[in-house]
Amino acid sequence: MYALTWRCDGSEGIKWCIRGIRDDGSFYGEVRFQSEQPQRRWATSVSGQLSPAKRERLAELLKVIRVVPPPDEPGSHFGALFERLFPANVGAVRRLFEYRRGDEEVSLPAQAFIDVVRLFERHWQQARTQIELE
């Protein structure tokens, strides 16, 4: 099982976290708008199911990302990929990859990370649209 986070730097904007990506392609997490202005903040849950083709693509991308050794210590980053060691324990994770903006220009694993993000983009965009309509 994997987990994926975006906008980890605390900057204003859409932050999302896919807390669980299961082998069958189902996933769950949350989307929120981070802001220093409390009246602008919002959050909602998100869940879905990746198609068989997207699950296959995810497996290919994870192989590319796993070519680089995981960071020894967490550093400053914009996005991150984790492996959940025990599906029932959200806190037991191994950090597999940290993404820094612009890394995709020079790094195949960073390009693969961006492609992983794109697999989930439609789902968190739908959650954001729903919030804006309410």
MIBA-214308 format. One record per residue (C-alpha): z, y, x; chain; residue in three letters. Coordinates in steps of 0.05 Angstrom, whole numbers. Layout:
<node><zz>Z</zz><yy>Y</yy><xx>X</xx><cadena>A</cadena><residuo>ALA</residuo></node>
...
// end
This chain:
<node><zz>0</zz><yy>0</yy><xx>0</xx><cadena>A</cadena><residuo>MET</residuo></node>
<node><zz>-17</zz><yy>70</yy><xx>25</xx><cadena>A</cadena><residuo>TYR</residuo></node>
<node><zz>4</zz><yy>141</yy><xx>11</xx><cadena>A</cadena><residuo>ALA</residuo></node>
<node><zz>-35</zz><yy>205</yy><xx>22</xx><cadena>A</cadena><residuo>LEU</residuo></node>
<node><zz>-13</zz><yy>278</yy><xx>24</xx><cadena>A</cadena><residuo>THR</residuo></node>
<node><zz>-52</zz><yy>344</yy><xx>26</xx><cadena>A</cadena><residuo>TRP</residuo></node>
<node><zz>-29</zz><yy>415</yy><xx>41</xx><cadena>A</cadena><residuo>ARG</residuo></node>
<node><zz>32</zz><yy>395</yy><xx>82</xx><cadena>A</cadena><residuo>CYS</residuo></node>
<node><zz>38</zz><yy>462</yy><xx>116</xx><cadena>A</cadena><residuo>ASP</residuo></node>
<node><zz>74</zz><yy>498</yy><xx>60</xx><cadena>A</cadena><residuo>GLY</residuo></node>
<node><zz>17</zz><yy>547</yy><xx>48</xx><cadena>A</cadena><residuo>SER</residuo></node>
<node><zz>1</zz><yy>572</yy><xx>-22</xx><cadena>A</cadena><residuo>GLU</residuo></node>
<node><zz>-47</zz><yy>530</yy><xx>-61</xx><cadena>A</cadena><residuo>GLY</residuo></node>
<node><zz>-58</zz><yy>461</yy><xx>-90</xx><cadena>A</cadena><residuo>ILE</residuo></node>
<node><zz>-14</zz><yy>408</yy><xx>-58</xx><cadena>A</cadena><residuo>LYS</residuo></node>
<node><zz>-21</zz><yy>336</yy><xx>-78</xx><cadena>A</cadena><residuo>TRP</residuo></node>
<node><zz>10</zz><yy>271</yy><xx>-59</xx><cadena>A</cadena><residuo>CYS</residuo></node>
<node><zz>-16</zz><yy>202</yy><xx>-77</xx><cadena>A</cadena><residuo>ILE</residuo></node>
<node><zz>49</zz><yy>164</yy><xx>-70</xx><cadena>A</cadena><residuo>ARG</residuo></node>
<node><zz>20</zz><yy>95</yy><xx>-79</xx><cadena>A</cadena><residuo>GLY</residuo></node>
<node><zz>-50</zz><yy>67</yy><xx>-69</xx><cadena>A</cadena><residuo>ILE</residuo></node>
<node><zz>-47</zz><yy>-6</yy><xx>-87</xx><cadena>A</cadena><residuo>ARG</residuo></node>
<node><zz>-94</zz><yy>-61</yy><xx>-64</xx><cadena>A</cadena><residuo>ASP</residuo></node>
<node><zz>-125</zz><yy>-65</yy><xx>-133</xx><cadena>A</cadena><residuo>ASP</residuo></node>
<node><zz>-146</zz><yy>8</yy><xx>-128</xx><cadena>A</cadena><residuo>GLY</residuo></node>
<node><zz>-94</zz><yy>35</yy><xx>-177</xx><cadena>A</cadena><residuo>SER</residuo></node>
<node><zz>-56</zz><yy>96</yy><xx>-153</xx><cadena>A</cadena><residuo>PHE</residuo></node>
<node><zz>-4</zz><yy>147</yy><xx>-175</xx><cadena>A</cadena><residuo>TYR</residuo></node>
<node><zz>25</zz><yy>212</yy><xx>-150</xx><cadena>A</cadena><residuo>GLY</residuo></node>
<node><zz>31</zz><yy>285</yy><xx>-167</xx><cadena>A</cadena><residuo>GLU</residuo></node>
<node><zz>-7</zz><yy>351</yy><xx>-161</xx><cadena>A</cadena><residuo>VAL</residuo></node>
<node><zz>27</zz><yy>419</yy><xx>-156</xx><cadena>A</cadena><residuo>ARG</residuo></node>
<node><zz>11</zz><yy>491</yy><xx>-142</xx><cadena>A</cadena><residuo>PHE</residuo></node>
<node><zz>55</zz><yy>518</yy><xx>-87</xx><cadena>A</cadena><residuo>GLN</residuo></node>
<node><zz>70</zz><yy>592</yy><xx>-87</xx><cadena>A</cadena><residuo>SER</residuo></node>
<node><zz>125</zz><yy>639</yy><xx>-66</xx><cadena>A</cadena><residuo>GLU</residuo></node>
<node><zz>120</zz><yy>668</yy><xx>-136</xx><cadena>A</cadena><residuo>GLN</residuo></node>
<node><zz>159</zz><yy>620</yy><xx>-182</xx><cadena>A</cadena><residuo>PRO</residuo></node>
<node><zz>119</zz><yy>640</yy><xx>-244</xx><cadena>A</cadena><residuo>GLN</residuo></node>
<node><zz>55</zz><yy>615</yy><xx>-211</xx><cadena>A</cadena><residuo>ARG</residuo></node>
<node><zz>82</zz><yy>546</yy><xx>-194</xx><cadena>A</cadena><residuo>ARG</residuo></node>
<node><zz>65</zz><yy>484</yy><xx>-234</xx><cadena>A</cadena><residuo>TRP</residuo></node>
<node><zz>64</zz><yy>408</yy><xx>-225</xx><cadena>A</cadena><residuo>ALA</residuo></node>
<node><zz>39</zz><yy>347</yy><xx>-260</xx><cadena>A</cadena><residuo>THR</residuo></node>
<node><zz>32</zz><yy>273</yy><xx>-248</xx><cadena>A</cadena><residuo>SER</residuo></node>
<node><zz>-34</zz><yy>239</yy><xx>-232</xx><cadena>A</cadena><residuo>VAL</residuo></node>
<node><zz>-55</zz><yy>166</yy><xx>-235</xx><cadena>A</cadena><residuo>SER</residuo></node>
<node><zz>-119</zz><yy>128</yy><xx>-238</xx><cadena>A</cadena><residuo>GLY</residuo></node>
<node><zz>-161</zz><yy>70</yy><xx>-215</xx><cadena>A</cadena><residuo>GLN</residuo></node>
<node><zz>-213</zz><yy>69</yy><xx>-159</xx><cadena>A</cadena><residuo>LEU</residuo></node>
<node><zz>-277</zz><yy>32</yy><xx>-175</xx><cadena>A</cadena><residuo>SER</residuo></node>
<node><zz>-293</zz><yy>-31</yy><xx>-136</xx><cadena>A</cadena><residuo>PRO</residuo></node>
<node><zz>-344</zz><yy>8</yy><xx>-95</xx><cadena>A</cadena><residuo>ALA</residuo></node>
<node><zz>-292</zz><yy>62</yy><xx>-79</xx><cadena>A</cadena><residuo>LYS</residuo></node>
<node><zz>-241</zz><yy>9</yy><xx>-60</xx><cadena>A</cadena><residuo>ARG</residuo></node>
<node><zz>-291</zz><yy>-20</yy><xx>-12</xx><cadena>A</cadena><residuo>GLU</residuo></node>
<node><zz>-306</zz><yy>49</yy><xx>17</xx><cadena>A</cadena><residuo>ARG</residuo></node>
<node><zz>-231</zz><yy>62</yy><xx>24</xx><cadena>A</cadena><residuo>LEU</residuo></node>
<node><zz>-223</zz><yy>-2</yy><xx>64</xx><cadena>A</cadena><residuo>ALA</residuo></node>
<node><zz>-280</zz><yy>19</yy><xx>111</xx><cadena>A</cadena><residuo>GLU</residuo></node>
<node><zz>-250</zz><yy>88</yy><xx>121</xx><cadena>A</cadena><residuo>LEU</residuo></node>
<node><zz>-181</zz><yy>60</yy><xx>135</xx><cadena>A</cadena><residuo>LEU</residuo></node>
<node><zz>-211</zz><yy>18</yy><xx>191</xx><cadena>A</cadena><residuo>LYS</residuo></node>
<node><zz>-240</zz><yy>80</yy><xx>223</xx><cadena>A</cadena><residuo>VAL</residuo></node>
<node><zz>-175</zz><yy>118</yy><xx>217</xx><cadena>A</cadena><residuo>ILE</residuo></node>
<node><zz>-134</zz><yy>61</yy><xx>245</xx><cadena>A</cadena><residuo>ARG</residuo></node>
<node><zz>-175</zz><yy>61</yy><xx>310</xx><cadena>A</cadena><residuo>VAL</residuo></node>
<node><zz>-130</zz><yy>118</yy><xx>335</xx><cadena>A</cadena><residuo>VAL</residuo></node>
<node><zz>-57</zz><yy>101</yy><xx>349</xx><cadena>A</cadena><residuo>PRO</residuo></node>
<node><zz>-8</zz><yy>131</yy><xx>299</xx><cadena>A</cadena><residuo>PRO</residuo></node>
<node><zz>29</zz><yy>193</yy><xx>322</xx><cadena>A</cadena><residuo>PRO</residuo></node>
<node><zz>95</zz><yy>178</yy><xx>357</xx><cadena>A</cadena><residuo>ASP</residuo></node>
<node><zz>129</zz><yy>238</yy><xx>325</xx><cadena>A</cadena><residuo>GLU</residuo></node>
<node><zz>108</zz><yy>280</yy><xx>265</xx><cadena>A</cadena><residuo>PRO</residuo></node>
<node><zz>72</zz><yy>344</yy><xx>285</xx><cadena>A</cadena><residuo>GLY</residuo></node>
<node><zz>44</zz><yy>403</yy><xx>248</xx><cadena>A</cadena><residuo>SER</residuo></node>
<node><zz>-11</zz><yy>380</yy><xx>202</xx><cadena>A</cadena><residuo>HIS</residuo></node>
<node><zz>-47</zz><yy>396</yy><xx>137</xx><cadena>A</cadena><residuo>PHE</residuo></node>
<node><zz>-56</zz><yy>325</yy><xx>111</xx><cadena>A</cadena><residuo>GLY</residuo></node>
<node><zz>-28</zz><yy>256</yy><xx>127</xx><cadena>A</cadena><residuo>ALA</residuo></node>
<node><zz>-39</zz><yy>183</yy><xx>113</xx><cadena>A</cadena><residuo>LEU</residuo></node>
<node><zz>19</zz><yy>134</yy><xx>109</xx><cadena>A</cadena><residuo>PHE</residuo></node>
<node><zz>26</zz><yy>60</yy><xx>102</xx><cadena>A</cadena><residuo>GLU</residuo></node>
<node><zz>81</zz><yy>40</yy><xx>53</xx><cadena>A</cadena><residuo>ARG</residuo></node>
<node><zz>118</zz><yy>-17</yy><xx>84</xx><cadena>A</cadena><residuo>LEU</residuo></node>
<node><zz>152</zz><yy>-40</yy><xx>20</xx><cadena>A</cadena><residuo>PHE</residuo></node>
<node><zz>118</zz><yy>-24</yy><xx>-47</xx><cadena>A</cadena><residuo>PRO</residuo></node>
<node><zz>184</zz><yy>-12</yy><xx>-82</xx><cadena>A</cadena><residuo>ALA</residuo></node>
<node><zz>212</zz><yy>34</yy><xx>-29</xx><cadena>A</cadena><residuo>ASN</residuo></node>
<node><zz>176</zz><yy>102</yy><xx>-26</xx><cadena>A</cadena><residuo>VAL</residuo></node>
<node><zz>216</zz><yy>123</yy><xx>35</xx><cadena>A</cadena><residuo>GLY</residuo></node>
<node><zz>198</zz><yy>64</yy><xx>79</xx><cadena>A</cadena><residuo>ALA</residuo></node>
<node><zz>132</zz><yy>88</yy><xx>109</xx><cadena>A</cadena><residuo>VAL</residuo></node>
<node><zz>94</zz><yy>88</yy><xx>174</xx><cadena>A</cadena><residuo>ARG</residuo></node>
<node><zz>54</zz><yy>150</yy><xx>190</xx><cadena>A</cadena><residuo>ARG</residuo></node>
<node><zz>-16</zz><yy>127</yy><xx>206</xx><cadena>A</cadena><residuo>LEU</residuo></node>
<node><zz>-54</zz><yy>192</yy><xx>214</xx><cadena>A</cadena><residuo>PHE</residuo></node>
<node><zz>-43</zz><yy>268</yy><xx>214</xx><cadena>A</cadena><residuo>GLU</residuo></node>
<node><zz>-101</zz><yy>314</yy><xx>196</xx><cadena>A</cadena><residuo>TYR</residuo></node>
<node><zz>-106</zz><yy>384</yy><xx>223</xx><cadena>A</cadena><residuo>ARG</residuo></node>
<node><zz>-157</zz><yy>432</yy><xx>193</xx><cadena>A</cadena><residuo>ARG</residuo></node>
<node><zz>-222</zz><yy>431</yy><xx>233</xx><cadena>A</cadena><residuo>GLY</residuo></node>
<node><zz>-209</zz><yy>364</yy><xx>266</xx><cadena>A</cadena><residuo>ASP</residuo></node>
<node><zz>-266</zz><yy>333</yy><xx>227</xx><cadena>A</cadena><residuo>GLU</residuo></node>
<node><zz>-315</zz><yy>373</yy><xx>271</xx><cadena>A</cadena><residuo>GLU</residuo></node>
<node><zz>-297</zz><yy>331</yy><xx>332</xx><cadena>A</cadena><residuo>VAL</residuo></node>
<node><zz>-261</zz><yy>268</yy><xx>307</xx><cadena>A</cadena><residuo>SER</residuo></node>
<node><zz>-289</zz><yy>208</yy><xx>270</xx><cadena>A</cadena><residuo>LEU</residuo></node>
<node><zz>-220</zz><yy>188</yy><xx>244</xx><cadena>A</cadena><residuo>PRO</residuo></node>
<node><zz>-211</zz><yy>259</yy><xx>217</xx><cadena>A</cadena><residuo>ALA</residuo></node>
<node><zz>-279</zz><yy>255</yy><xx>184</xx><cadena>A</cadena><residuo>GLN</residuo></node>
<node><zz>-258</zz><yy>189</yy><xx>153</xx><cadena>A</cadena><residuo>ALA</residuo></node>
<node><zz>-193</zz><yy>221</yy><xx>129</xx><cadena>A</cadena><residuo>PHE</residuo></node>
<node><zz>-233</zz><yy>276</yy><xx>93</xx><cadena>A</cadena><residuo>ILE</residuo></node>
<node><zz>-276</zz><yy>222</yy><xx>61</xx><cadena>A</cadena><residuo>ASP</residuo></node>
<node><zz>-212</zz><yy>187</yy><xx>37</xx><cadena>A</cadena><residuo>VAL</residuo></node>
<node><zz>-189</zz><yy>253</yy><xx>7</xx><cadena>A</cadena><residuo>VAL</residuo></node>
<node><zz>-256</zz><yy>259</yy><xx>-29</xx><cadena>A</cadena><residuo>ARG</residuo></node>
<node><zz>-245</zz><yy>191</yy><xx>-62</xx><cadena>A</cadena><residuo>LEU</residuo></node>
<node><zz>-185</zz><yy>220</yy><xx>-99</xx><cadena>A</cadena><residuo>PHE</residuo></node>
<node><zz>-209</zz><yy>292</yy><xx>-109</xx><cadena>A</cadena><residuo>GLU</residuo></node>
<node><zz>-238</zz><yy>282</yy><xx>-179</xx><cadena>A</cadena><residuo>ARG</residuo></node>
<node><zz>-171</zz><yy>255</yy><xx>-204</xx><cadena>A</cadena><residuo>HIS</residuo></node>
<node><zz>-128</zz><yy>312</yy><xx>-179</xx><cadena>A</cadena><residuo>TRP</residuo></node>
<node><zz>-180</zz><yy>363</yy><xx>-202</xx><cadena>A</cadena><residuo>GLN</residuo></node>
<node><zz>-176</zz><yy>334</yy><xx>-272</xx><cadena>A</cadena><residuo>GLN</residuo></node>
<node><zz>-100</zz><yy>341</yy><xx>-271</xx><cadena>A</cadena><residuo>ALA</residuo></node>
<node><zz>-107</zz><yy>414</yy><xx>-249</xx><cadena>A</cadena><residuo>ARG</residuo></node>
<node><zz>-157</zz><yy>428</yy><xx>-304</xx><cadena>A</cadena><residuo>THR</residuo></node>
<node><zz>-110</zz><yy>398</yy><xx>-356</xx><cadena>A</cadena><residuo>GLN</residuo></node>
<node><zz>-53</zz><yy>444</yy><xx>-333</xx><cadena>A</cadena><residuo>ILE</residuo></node>
<node><zz>-98</zz><yy>505</yy><xx>-335</xx><cadena>A</cadena><residuo>GLU</residuo></node>
<node><zz>-119</zz><yy>488</yy><xx>-407</xx><cadena>A</cadena><residuo>LEU</residuo></node>
<node><zz>-47</zz><yy>483</yy><xx>-431</xx><cadena>A</cadena><residuo>GLU</residuo></node>
// end
